[in-house]
Amino acid sequence: MTRSSCAWLLVLALATPVRAETVESAAEPAPEALAQAWFDQLFGGDSIELWETEWGGTSLRYGVARRWQAGRPEVFVRVLAPRAYDELSFLLRERPGDRFEVLYYRTPKLFPAGRKAARVMPVARPTPLERLPFAPGLPAIAELEPARATDYDFRRLPDATVAGMACRVLEGRPHVAELGFDRIVLSLARETGVALDTKWFAGEVLVRRVTTAPVDVRNESGRFLPTRRSVEQPDVEAQVFVSVRLMLDPVFPETLFTTQNLKAGRFPSY
């Protein structure tokens, strides 16, 4: 069992049922601990994920490889289908000073010739709610970049029932401005700790919502993970992402999380 799984099980063990009208209780874990337990389930540990979605009538398949090095995440994303975009890759990683960067390779197949052709380039000022660019239907960076509870000020809101499941509800306000949102609301199932409903707000405006049905939550070696997520945004058709394969704690090729691999585009096939 991974360290993040143990952390979540400890939080679950400490939590005892409270009356619905009680917002906070001494027997309950702190809001920050509940949020971090969810982030650890979703992003903790090394993994390989394959996802499928449809956007604008086109099916999209992409792979996500994630590992942690000295406490910092590295994420490699490769578009696997359709063929029109299968040379597109991204490398997401934290740099010194908590600076987060998204890199891509300007493959001649997808980008016009010019002084930036055939070069590794950064995506300018990526924010969590932005999609990965250049191929339609790619996920938002928030679905890929591991979140940390320490990046927010969390507080408990009244408990709620979501899709028939009792949930603890947390509100988090980010420490950093200009992210495209100024608060996030998580409805965490008491039974699994999974966020069945996640909402991002800019002021009072809902700018993004991600939902998962309880039936689409799978127990993977003590980590409860969503296998199907519905993403809603204002004036945009809802998009469903489906997990088609998952591998926890894989052995990665040494060159996978490198800028050289952005050009080579190698992604594990196991």
C-alpha positions in Angstrom: 0.0 0.0 0.0 1.3 3.4 -0.9 2.0 6.2 1.6 -0.9 8.2 0.3 -3.2 5.3 0.8 -2.1 4.9 4.4 -2.7 8.6 4.9 -6.2 8.5 3.6 -7.1 5.3 5.7 -5.8 7.1 8.8 -8.1 10.1 8.1 -11.0 7.8 7.5 -10.3 5.9 10.7 -10.3 9.1 12.7 -13.5 10.4 11.2 -16.7 9.4 13.1 -20.3 10.2 12.0 -21.7 13.5 13.1 -25.2 14.9 13.1 -26.2 16.5 9.8 -26.6 19.9 11.3 -23.1 19.9 12.8 -20.5 21.7 10.6 -17.4 21.0 12.6 -16.7 18.5 15.4 -13.7 17.8 17.5 -13.9 14.2 16.4 -13.7 15.1 12.7 -10.4 15.6 10.8 -9.4 19.2 10.0 -10.7 20.5 6.6 -7.1 20.6 5.3 -6.6 17.0 6.2 -9.7 15.9 4.4 -8.8 17.9 1.3 -5.2 16.5 1.3 -6.5 13.0 1.7 -8.6 13.4 -1.5 -5.7 15.0 -3.3 -3.5 12.1 -2.2 -6.0 9.5 -3.5 -6.3 11.3 -6.8 -2.7 12.3 -7.5 -0.5 10.5 -4.9 2.0 7.9 -6.0 3.3 7.0 -9.5 0.8 5.9 -12.1 0.0 5.4 -15.7 -3.5 6.3 -16.9 -5.3 5.9 -20.2 -8.3 8.1 -20.8 -10.9 8.4 -23.6 -13.4 11.2 -24.3 -15.4 12.6 -27.2 -15.4 16.3 -28.2 -17.2 17.8 -31.2 -17.9 14.3 -32.6 -14.3 13.2 -32.4 -13.0 10.5 -30.1 -9.8 11.4 -28.2 -7.5 9.0 -26.4 -4.5 10.1 -24.3 -2.1 8.7 -21.8 -1.0 10.3 -18.5 2.2 9.2 -16.7 2.8 10.7 -13.3 5.7 10.4 -10.9 7.0 12.2 -7.8 10.7 13.1 -7.6 11.9 14.6 -4.3 8.4 15.6 -3.4 7.7 17.3 -6.8 5.4 16.0 -9.5 6.3 15.3 -13.1 3.5 14.5 -15.6 3.9 13.4 -19.2 0.8 13.5 -21.4 0.7 11.9 -24.8 -2.2 12.1 -27.3 -2.6 8.6 -28.7 -5.6 9.2 -31.0 -6.8 10.5 -33.4 -3.9 10.2 -35.8 -4.1 13.9 -36.7 -2.8 14.7 -33.2 -0.8 11.6 -32.2 2.6 13.5 -32.3 1.4 15.9 -29.5 3.0 15.5 -26.1 3.2 17.7 -22.9 5.6 17.7 -20.0 4.1 19.3 -16.8 6.5 19.8 -13.9 7.3 21.9 -10.9 10.5 23.9 -11.0 12.4 25.6 -8.1 10.4 28.4 -6.4 7.2 26.4 -6.8 7.0 27.6 -10.5 4.8 25.3 -12.6 5.5 24.9 -16.3 3.9 23.1 -19.2 6.3 22.2 -22.1 5.5 20.9 -25.6 7.3 20.1 -28.8 6.4 22.0 -32.0 6.3 19.1 -34.2 6.4 20.0 -37.9 3.3 17.9 -38.5 1.2 20.1 -36.4 2.8 23.5 -36.4 3.9 25.7 -39.3 7.5 26.3 -40.2 9.2 29.3 -38.7 11.8 30.2 -36.1 10.0 28.2 -33.4 9.6 25.1 -35.5 11.0 21.8 -34.2 11.6 23.3 -30.7 10.5 22.5 -27.2 8.4 25.5 -26.0 6.6 26.5 -22.9 2.8 27.1 -22.7 2.5 30.8 -21.7 1.3 31.3 -18.1 -0.8 28.1 -17.7 -3.6 28.3 -15.2 -5.5 25.3 -13.6 -8.7 25.7 -15.5 -7.1 26.1 -18.9 -7.2 23.0 -21.2 -4.0 21.6 -22.6 -3.8 23.4 -26.0 -3.6 22.4 -29.7 -5.9 19.4 -29.8 -9.6 19.8 -29.2 -11.1 18.1 -26.1 -7.9 17.8 -24.0 -8.4 18.0 -20.2 -7.8 21.0 -18.0 -4.5 21.3 -16.3 -6.4 21.0 -13.0 -7.1 17.4 -13.9 -3.4 16.7 -14.3 -1.4 18.9 -12.0 -1.4 17.5 -8.4 -3.1 19.9 -6.0 -2.0 20.5 -2.4 -4.2 21.5 0.5 -1.5 24.0 1.6 -2.3 26.1 -1.5 -5.7 26.9 0.0 -7.5 28.1 3.1 -10.1 25.5 3.7 -13.2 25.5 5.9 -16.1 23.2 6.5 -19.5 24.0 5.0 -22.7 22.1 6.1 -22.7 18.5 5.1 -24.8 17.5 2.0 -26.1 14.5 0.2 -24.8 14.0 -3.4 -26.1 11.2 -5.6 -27.5 9.5 -2.5 -24.2 9.6 -0.6 -23.5 11.5 2.6 -20.7 14.0 1.9 -18.5 16.4 3.9 -18.4 19.7 2.1 -15.3 21.9 2.0 -14.7 25.4 0.7 -11.1 26.3 -0.3 -9.8 29.7 -1.2 -6.5 29.7 -3.1 -3.6 31.7 -1.8 -2.6 32.8 -5.3 -4.7 35.2 -7.4 -5.4 35.3 -11.1 -6.1 31.5 -11.4 -9.4 31.9 -13.1 -11.3 31.2 -9.9 -11.3 32.4 -6.3 -12.8 29.5 -4.5 -13.4 25.8 -4.9 -16.1 23.6 -3.2 -15.5 19.9 -2.7 -18.3 17.4 -1.8 -16.3 14.4 -0.4 -18.2 11.2 0.1 -17.9 10.0 3.7 -17.5 6.4 2.7 -14.6 6.8 0.2 -13.3 10.4 0.5 -13.8 10.9 -3.3 -15.0 14.3 -4.5 -18.4 13.4 -6.1 -18.9 17.1 -6.9 -16.2 19.8 -7.4 -17.1 23.3 -8.2 -14.9 26.3 -9.1 -16.3 29.8 -8.7 -15.2 33.2 -9.8 -17.1 35.4 -7.4 -20.6 33.9 -7.4 -20.2 32.6 -11.0 -19.8 28.9 -11.5 -16.9 28.5 -14.0 -16.3 24.8 -13.9 -17.9 21.7 -12.4 -16.7 18.1 -12.3 -19.0 15.3 -11.1 -18.5 11.6 -10.5 -21.3 9.0 -9.8 -20.6 6.7 -6.8 -21.0 3.7 -9.1 -18.0 5.1 -11.1 -15.6 5.0 -8.1 -13.2 2.0 -8.0 -11.0 0.8 -5.1 -7.4 0.4 -6.4 -5.2 -1.0 -3.6 -6.8 1.2 -1.0 -7.2 4.3 -3.2 -10.7 5.2 -4.3 -10.4 6.6 -7.8 -13.0 7.9 -10.3 -13.3 6.0 -13.6 -15.7 8.4 -15.2 -15.9 12.2 -14.8 -18.3 14.6 -16.3 -17.0 18.2 -16.8 -19.4 21.1 -17.2 -18.5 24.7 -18.1 -20.8 27.7 -18.9 -21.9 27.7 -22.6 -20.0 24.6 -23.3 -21.4 21.1 -23.9 -20.7 18.7 -21.0 -17.7 16.4 -21.6 -17.3 12.9 -20.2 -13.8 11.4 -19.5 -13.6 7.6 -19.1 -10.6 5.7 -17.6 -9.8 2.7 -19.8 -6.6 1.6 -18.1 -4.8 2.3 -14.9 -1.5 1.1 -13.5 -0.2 2.1 -10.1 3.5 2.2 -9.1 4.9 1.3 -12.5 8.5 1.2 -13.4 9.1 4.1 -15.8 11.7 4.3 -18.6 14.5 6.7 -17.5 13.9 9.0 -20.4 10.1 9.3 -20.1 10.0 12.6 -18.2 12.5 14.5 -20.3 12.3 17.3 -22.9 13.9 14.9 -25.3 10.9 12.6 -25.0 8.6 15.4 -26.1 10.2 15.0 -29.5 10.4 11.2 -29.4 6.9 10.9 -28.1 7.5 7.5 -26.4 4.8 6.4 -24.0 4.7 3.1 -22.1 2.6 0.4 -23.8 2.2 -1.9 -20.8 
